[in-house]
Amino acid sequence: MRIAASPARLLPGVLLALVIGAAAGFLSDHYGGPAMLFALLIGMAFNFLSEDARFSAGITFSSRSLLRLGVALLGARVTASEIAGLGWQTGLAVVGLIALTIATGFAACRLFGRGWRFAVLTGGSVAICGASAALAIAAALPANDKLERNTLFTVIAVTTLSTVAMVAYPLLFAALDFSDREIGFLIGATIHDVAQVVGAGYLVSEETGDLATIVKLLRVSLLPVVLVVLLLALRVSGAGGRGGAPGLPGFVIGFAVLAGLNSFGLLPPLVVTVASELSRLLLVTAIAALGVKTALGAMTKVGGGHIGIVVVESLVLVAAASALVAFGLLTL
């Protein structure tokens, strides 16, 4: 049985992330740069502490639990009209991009001589929500002697690529002369993990960060759907699965509840303001912790063929999403 870490054990790592976040805020306030980027870069300078037993539990808690709480609190700033304002085209585009990415995984795995399990694992991870999707999909796949190793690889690969994308994609999309709103859609539709979507979005602007988060949550909400389809396909094929499709992640539910309350005017303005400011604090702290956990050398420790598949899937996803916007096929 898993035992939760005690507050005393979490405190050093959480305090480290908070101090880095505070330093990032100071630099942002005094030099005008983005606090998220400062938090990430400063955090990476403390990567050597990620393996220190005194800090590891708190850093992991900050990069996961505080992140999810921060994203959930963002719901206080969103209304149903804003989500509906994305339009049916955006929803259809997100579904199409997910399907395309998973299909690309199958094609790339055939090209690189990998099996269908790896295609589903990496394609679903890139298409939906990175490491979280990888773990959920792995739980549904029939076991073999490579599943655990491939799951670990996928988590490392998508986390590393997401961190690169967090810095590179805003620069790329700005160079392509997309608007802040278009960049918000592209970031939300293409970066793998929630943490990096939030970080990249708010590196550009508040509007971009809000839209990127909503689009990303649309992707995350489709994880149970993809898992149900996978389990049905396994049952029909006779391959068999391990476990059922999980429900929506708690932070998505929290986001939706707060957005619903705000949509009906049930949240006082003071609550909305406090939730918004607390969300920013938690997100900067989470990004700082993510930076501490990020080792640039991790990319060199994974297999060439395996990483090639994840890179191909990521490139197809960003190219397809960019084409939708560039050719005016999506109204934002």
VENDA-V990581 format. One record per pair of residues at least 12 apart in sequence whose C-alpha atoms are under 10 Angstrom apart, sorted by the first residue. I is the first residue (numbers start at 1). J is the second residue. Records with the same first field share a line. If there is no record, write none. Layout:
# VENDA-V990581
I = J ; J
This chain:
# VENDA-V990581
4 = 57
5 = 57 ; 58 ; 61
6 = 57 ; 58
7 = 57 ; 58
8 = 54 ; 58
9 = 53 ; 54 ; 55 ; 56 ; 57 ; 58
10 = 54 ; 55 ; 56 ; 57 ; 58 ; 59 ; 60 ; 61 ; 62
11 = 54 ; 55 ; 57 ; 58 ; 59 ; 61
12 = 53 ; 54 ; 55 ; 56 ; 57 ; 58 ; 59
13 = 49 ; 50 ; 52 ; 53 ; 54 ; 55 ; 56 ; 57 ; 58 ; 59 ; 60 ; 61 ; 62 ; 289 ; 292
14 = 55 ; 56 ; 57 ; 58 ; 59 ; 60 ; 61 ; 62 ; 63 ; 66 ; 285 ; 286 ; 288 ; 289
15 = 55 ; 58 ; 59 ; 62 ; 285
16 = 43 ; 46 ; 49 ; 55 ; 58 ; 59 ; 62 ; 285 ; 288 ; 289 ; 292
17 = 39 ; 42 ; 43 ; 55 ; 58 ; 59 ; 62 ; 63 ; 282 ; 284 ; 285 ; 286 ; 287 ; 288 ; 289 ; 290 ; 291 ; 292
18 = 39 ; 62 ; 281 ; 282 ; 284 ; 285 ; 286 ; 288 ; 289
19 = 39 ; 43 ; 285 ; 288
20 = 38 ; 39 ; 40 ; 41 ; 42 ; 43 ; 46 ; 284 ; 285 ; 287 ; 288 ; 289 ; 291 ; 292
21 = 35 ; 36 ; 38 ; 39 ; 40 ; 42 ; 43 ; 281 ; 282 ; 283 ; 284 ; 285 ; 286 ; 287 ; 288 ; 289
22 = 35 ; 39 ; 281 ; 284 ; 285 ; 288
23 = 35 ; 38 ; 39 ; 42 ; 288
24 = 36 ; 37 ; 38 ; 39 ; 40 ; 41 ; 42 ; 43 ; 284 ; 285 ; 288
25 = 38 ; 39 ; 281 ; 284
26 = 38
27 = 39
33 = 203
34 = 199 ; 202 ; 203 ; 204 ; 205
35 = 199 ; 202 ; 203 ; 280 ; 284 ; 287 ; 288
36 = 196 ; 198 ; 199 ; 200 ; 201 ; 202 ; 203 ; 280 ; 283 ; 284 ; 285 ; 286 ; 287 ; 288
37 = 166 ; 167 ; 199 ; 200 ; 202 ; 203 ; 284 ; 287 ; 288 ; 291
38 = 203 ; 284 ; 287 ; 288 ; 291
39 = 199 ; 283 ; 284 ; 285 ; 286 ; 287 ; 288 ; 289 ; 290 ; 291 ; 292
40 = 163 ; 166 ; 167 ; 196 ; 199 ; 284 ; 285 ; 286 ; 287 ; 288 ; 289 ; 290 ; 291 ; 292 ; 293 ; 294
41 = 287 ; 288 ; 290 ; 291 ; 292 ; 294
42 = 288 ; 289 ; 291 ; 292
43 = 285 ; 287 ; 288 ; 289 ; 290 ; 291 ; 292 ; 293 ; 294
44 = 288 ; 289 ; 290 ; 291 ; 292 ; 293 ; 294 ; 295 ; 296
45 = 291 ; 292 ; 294 ; 295
46 = 288 ; 289 ; 291 ; 292 ; 293 ; 294 ; 295
47 = 289 ; 290 ; 291 ; 292 ; 293 ; 294 ; 295 ; 296
48 = 292 ; 293 ; 294 ; 295
49 = 292 ; 293
50 = 289 ; 290 ; 291 ; 292 ; 293 ; 294 ; 295
51 = 292 ; 293
56 = 289 ; 292 ; 293
58 = 289
59 = 285 ; 286 ; 288 ; 289 ; 290 ; 291 ; 292 ; 293
60 = 286 ; 289 ; 290 ; 292 ; 293
61 = 286 ; 289
62 = 282 ; 283 ; 284 ; 285 ; 286 ; 287 ; 288 ; 289 ; 290
63 = 195 ; 282 ; 283 ; 284 ; 285 ; 286 ; 287 ; 288 ; 289 ; 290 ; 291 ; 292 ; 293
64 = 194 ; 195 ; 286 ; 287 ; 289 ; 290
65 = 251 ; 282 ; 286
66 = 279 ; 281 ; 282 ; 283 ; 284 ; 285 ; 286 ; 287 ; 289
67 = 194 ; 195 ; 198 ; 251 ; 279 ; 280 ; 281 ; 282 ; 283 ; 284 ; 285 ; 286 ; 287 ; 289 ; 290
68 = 194 ; 195 ; 249 ; 250 ; 251 ; 252 ; 254 ; 255 ; 279 ; 282 ; 283 ; 286
69 = 250 ; 251 ; 252 ; 254 ; 255 ; 278 ; 279 ; 282 ; 283 ; 286
70 = 195 ; 198 ; 251 ; 255 ; 275 ; 276 ; 277 ; 278 ; 279 ; 280 ; 281 ; 282 ; 283 ; 284 ; 285 ; 286
71 = 194 ; 195 ; 198 ; 213 ; 214 ; 217 ; 251 ; 252 ; 254 ; 255 ; 276 ; 279 ; 280 ; 282 ; 283
72 = 250 ; 251 ; 252 ; 253 ; 254 ; 255 ; 256 ; 257 ; 258 ; 259 ; 275 ; 279
73 = 251 ; 254 ; 255 ; 256 ; 257 ; 258 ; 259 ; 272 ; 274 ; 275 ; 276 ; 277 ; 278 ; 279 ; 280 ; 282
74 = 210 ; 213 ; 214 ; 254 ; 255 ; 256 ; 258 ; 259 ; 272 ; 275 ; 276 ; 277 ; 278 ; 279 ; 280 ; 283
75 = 210 ; 213 ; 214 ; 251 ; 252 ; 253 ; 254 ; 255 ; 256 ; 257 ; 258 ; 259 ; 260 ; 261 ; 262 ; 263 ; 272 ; 275 ; 276 ; 279
76 = 254 ; 255 ; 256 ; 257 ; 258 ; 259 ; 260 ; 261 ; 262 ; 263 ; 267 ; 269 ; 271 ; 272 ; 273 ; 274 ; 275 ; 276 ; 279
77 = 210 ; 255 ; 258 ; 259 ; 262 ; 263 ; 267 ; 272 ; 273 ; 275 ; 276 ; 279
78 = 210 ; 211 ; 214 ; 255 ; 256 ; 258 ; 259 ; 260 ; 261 ; 262 ; 263 ; 272
79 = 256 ; 258 ; 259 ; 260 ; 261 ; 262 ; 263 ; 264 ; 265
80 = 256 ; 259 ; 260 ; 261 ; 262 ; 263 ; 264
81 = 259 ; 263
82 = 210 ; 211 ; 214 ; 259 ; 263
83 = 211 ; 214 ; 215 ; 218 ; 259
85 = 332
86 = 185 ; 211 ; 214 ; 215 ; 331 ; 332
87 = 330 ; 331 ; 332
88 = 330 ; 331
89 = 329 ; 330 ; 331 ; 332
90 = 185 ; 189 ; 215 ; 218 ; 330 ; 331 ; 332
91 = 215 ; 218 ; 219
92 = 330
93 = 189 ; 320 ; 321 ; 324 ; 329 ; 330
94 = 127 ; 128 ; 185 ; 188 ; 189 ; 190 ; 215 ; 216 ; 218 ; 219 ; 222 ; 321
95 = 127 ; 128 ; 189 ; 218 ; 219 ; 222
96 = 320 ; 321
97 = 127 ; 128 ; 189 ; 190 ; 219 ; 316 ; 317 ; 318 ; 320 ; 321
98 = 123 ; 124 ; 125 ; 126 ; 127 ; 128 ; 189 ; 190 ; 219 ; 222 ; 226 ; 317
99 = 123 ; 124 ; 127 ; 226
100 = 123 ; 127 ; 313 ; 316 ; 317 ; 320
101 = 119 ; 120 ; 122 ; 123 ; 124 ; 125 ; 126 ; 127 ; 128 ; 312 ; 313 ; 314 ; 315 ; 316 ; 317 ; 318 ; 320
102 = 119 ; 120 ; 121 ; 122 ; 123 ; 124 ; 125 ; 126 ; 127 ; 128 ; 313 ; 317
103 = 119 ; 120 ; 123 ; 124 ; 313
104 = 119 ; 120 ; 122 ; 123 ; 309 ; 310 ; 312 ; 313 ; 314 ; 316 ; 317
105 = 117 ; 118 ; 119 ; 120 ; 121 ; 122 ; 123 ; 124 ; 126 ; 127 ; 309 ; 310 ; 312 ; 313 ; 314 ; 316
106 = 118 ; 119 ; 120 ; 122 ; 123 ; 309 ; 313
107 = 119 ; 309 ; 312 ; 313
108 = 123 ; 305 ; 306 ; 308 ; 309 ; 310 ; 311 ; 312 ; 313
109 = 122 ; 123 ; 305 ; 306 ; 308 ; 309 ; 310
110 = 309
111 = 305 ; 309
112 = 304 ; 305 ; 306 ; 308 ; 309
113 = 305 ; 306
114 = 305 ; 306 ; 309
117 = 137 ; 138 ; 141 ; 142 ; 143 ; 144 ; 146 ; 147 ; 150
118 = 138 ; 141 ; 146 ; 147 ; 150 ; 151 ; 154 ; 306 ; 309
119 = 309 ; 310 ; 313
120 = 134 ; 137 ; 138 ; 141 ; 230
121 = 133 ; 134 ; 135 ; 136 ; 137 ; 138 ; 140 ; 141 ; 147 ; 150 ; 151 ; 154 ; 155
122 = 134 ; 137 ; 150 ; 151 ; 153 ; 154 ; 155 ; 157 ; 158 ; 306 ; 307 ; 309 ; 310 ; 313 ; 314
123 = 154 ; 309 ; 310 ; 312 ; 313 ; 314
124 = 136 ; 137 ; 192 ; 223 ; 226 ; 227 ; 313
125 = 137 ; 151 ; 154 ; 155 ; 158 ; 192 ; 193 ; 223 ; 310 ; 313
126 = 154 ; 157 ; 158 ; 159 ; 161 ; 162 ; 190 ; 191 ; 192 ; 193 ; 310 ; 311 ; 313 ; 314 ; 317
127 = 189 ; 190 ; 191 ; 192 ; 193 ; 219 ; 220 ; 222 ; 223 ; 313 ; 314 ; 317
128 = 189 ; 190 ; 191 ; 192 ; 193 ; 194 ; 216 ; 217 ; 218 ; 219 ; 220 ; 221 ; 222 ; 223 ; 226
129 = 158 ; 189 ; 190 ; 191 ; 192 ; 193 ; 194 ; 195 ; 197 ; 216 ; 217 ; 219 ; 220 ; 221 ; 222 ; 223
130 = 154 ; 155 ; 156 ; 157 ; 158 ; 159 ; 161 ; 162 ; 191 ; 192 ; 193 ; 194 ; 195 ; 220
131 = 151 ; 152 ; 153 ; 154 ; 155 ; 156 ; 157 ; 158 ; 159 ; 192 ; 193 ; 194
132 = 155 ; 192 ; 193 ; 194 ; 220 ; 223 ; 249
133 = 154 ; 155 ; 192 ; 193 ; 220 ; 223 ; 224 ; 226 ; 227
134 = 150 ; 151 ; 152 ; 153 ; 154 ; 155 ; 158
135 = 148 ; 151 ; 152 ; 154 ; 155
136 = 223 ; 224 ; 227 ; 243 ; 244 ; 245 ; 246
137 = 151 ; 223 ; 224 ; 226 ; 227 ; 230 ; 231 ; 242 ; 244 ; 245 ; 246
138 = 150 ; 151 ; 152 ; 241 ; 242 ; 243
139 = 151 ; 227 ; 241 ; 242 ; 243 ; 244 ; 245 ; 246
140 = 227 ; 228 ; 230 ; 231 ; 234 ; 240 ; 241 ; 242 ; 243 ; 244 ; 245 ; 246
141 = 227 ; 230 ; 231 ; 234 ; 239 ; 240 ; 241 ; 242 ; 243
142 = 231 ; 234 ; 239 ; 240 ; 241 ; 242 ; 243
143 = 240 ; 241 ; 242
150 = 306
152 = 302
153 = 299 ; 301 ; 302 ; 303 ; 306 ; 307
154 = 302 ; 306 ; 307 ; 310
156 = 294 ; 298 ; 299 ; 301 ; 302
157 = 298 ; 299 ; 301 ; 302 ; 303 ; 306 ; 307 ; 310 ; 311
158 = 191 ; 192 ; 193 ; 299 ; 307 ; 310 ; 311 ; 314
159 = 191 ; 192 ; 193 ; 195 ; 196 ; 290 ; 294 ; 298 ; 299
160 = 192 ; 193 ; 294 ; 295 ; 296 ; 297 ; 298 ; 299
161 = 191 ; 192 ; 193 ; 196 ; 299 ; 307 ; 310 ; 311 ; 314
162 = 190 ; 191 ; 192 ; 193 ; 194 ; 195 ; 196 ; 197 ; 200 ; 314
163 = 191 ; 192 ; 193 ; 195 ; 196 ; 197 ; 199 ; 200 ; 290 ; 291 ; 294 ; 296
164 = 191 ; 196 ; 296
165 = 187 ; 190 ; 191 ; 192 ; 196 ; 197 ; 200 ; 314
166 = 187 ; 191 ; 192 ; 193 ; 195 ; 196 ; 197 ; 198 ; 199 ; 200 ; 201 ; 203
167 = 196 ; 199 ; 200 ; 203
168 = 200
169 = 183 ; 186 ; 187 ; 190 ; 191 ; 200 ; 201 ; 318
170 = 183 ; 184 ; 186 ; 187 ; 200 ; 201 ; 202 ; 203 ; 204
171 = 183 ; 200 ; 203 ; 204
173 = 186 ; 187 ; 322
174 = 204
176 = 322 ; 326
177 = 326
178 = 322 ; 325 ; 326
179 = 208 ; 332
180 = 201 ; 204 ; 205 ; 206 ; 207 ; 208 ; 209 ; 211
181 = 201 ; 205 ; 207 ; 208 ; 209 ; 210 ; 211 ; 212 ; 332
182 = 208 ; 211 ; 212 ; 322 ; 325 ; 326 ; 330 ; 331 ; 332
183 = 200 ; 201 ; 204 ; 205 ; 207 ; 208 ; 209 ; 211 ; 212 ; 322 ; 325
184 = 197 ; 198 ; 200 ; 201 ; 202 ; 204 ; 205 ; 206 ; 207 ; 208 ; 209 ; 210 ; 211 ; 212 ; 213 ; 214 ; 215 ; 216 ; 332
185 = 201 ; 208 ; 209 ; 210 ; 211 ; 212 ; 213 ; 214 ; 215 ; 216 ; 321 ; 322 ; 325 ; 332
186 = 201 ; 208 ; 211 ; 212 ; 215 ; 216 ; 317 ; 318 ; 319 ; 320 ; 321 ; 322 ; 324 ; 325
187 = 199 ; 200 ; 201 ; 208 ; 209 ; 211 ; 212 ; 213 ; 215 ; 216 ; 318 ; 321
188 = 200 ; 201 ; 208 ; 209 ; 210 ; 211 ; 212 ; 213 ; 214 ; 215 ; 216 ; 217 ; 218 ; 219
189 = 212 ; 213 ; 214 ; 215 ; 216 ; 217 ; 218 ; 219 ; 317 ; 318 ; 321 ; 322
190 = 212 ; 215 ; 216 ; 219 ; 314 ; 315 ; 316 ; 317 ; 318 ; 319 ; 320 ; 321 ; 322
191 = 212 ; 216 ; 314 ; 317 ; 318
192 = 216 ; 219 ; 314
193 = 216 ; 220
194 = 212 ; 213 ; 216 ; 217 ; 219 ; 220
195 = 213 ; 283 ; 284 ; 286 ; 287 ; 290
196 = 287 ; 290
197 = 209 ; 212 ; 213 ; 215 ; 216
198 = 210 ; 211 ; 212 ; 213 ; 214 ; 216 ; 283 ; 284 ; 287
199 = 212 ; 213 ; 283 ; 284 ; 286 ; 287
200 = 212 ; 213
201 = 213
202 = 280
214 = 255
217 = 251 ; 252 ; 255 ; 256
218 = 252
220 = 248 ; 249 ; 252
221 = 247 ; 248 ; 249 ; 252 ; 253
222 = 248
223 = 245 ; 246 ; 247 ; 248 ; 249
224 = 244 ; 245 ; 246 ; 247 ; 248 ; 249
225 = 245 ; 246 ; 247 ; 248
226 = 245
227 = 244 ; 245 ; 246
228 = 244 ; 245 ; 246
229 = 245
230 = 245
231 = 243 ; 244 ; 245
258 = 272 ; 275
